[in-house]
Amino acid sequence: MLYGMRAQLFWDGNKRTSTICANKIMIENGAGIIKVPDSKLEEFNRLLSEFYTTNDTEKIKEFIYENCIDGITFEN
């Protein structure tokens, strides 16, 4: 997901398209979905901008894991 966002593979909609693709994989594997809560959107955008500049995924991946994964999970 982060690669697709940073690589700007499309003219427009890179964040949306990358999130949809990531959610397809998440759902297929029973891992819930990724969604950024409105209350965390400003922090997500700040971390995403930092990631775009540095290509360091550590902070944004931790943020996504802690704040943005939602839904029922199950073991395959």
Beta strands, then each sheet from edge to edge (+ up, - down):
strand 1: 31-34
strand 2: 69-73
sheet 1: 1+ 2-
end
